[in-house]
Amino acid sequence: MKKSLIALGGAGLLLVGAVMLVLPGPGLPIVVAGVALLATEFPWARNAMRRIRRWVAWGRRRTGLLNWLRSRRRGRIGAVA
């Protein structure tokens, strides 16, 4: 029963997220939320979440976003008075 509800909820989030990729709305975060929900019960979704996390970490390293966020937290660059 629990696995069925998680599968239904995750599939629903994936469907809504896929629609929001075309229509206005936060499509990617909704798709990731659907995969995260499915990852609680299904091994294929767990593997997909691992790939998503690796991809996001790679993107942060590549763009320097993590360093920029750390510098903003310390108030070094671009501090607003």
Buried (B, 14 or more C-beta within 10 A) or exposed (E): EEEEEBBEBBEEBBEBBBEBEEEEEEBEEBBBBBBBBBBEBBEEBBEBBEEBEEEEEEEBEEEEEEEEEEBEEEEEEEEEE
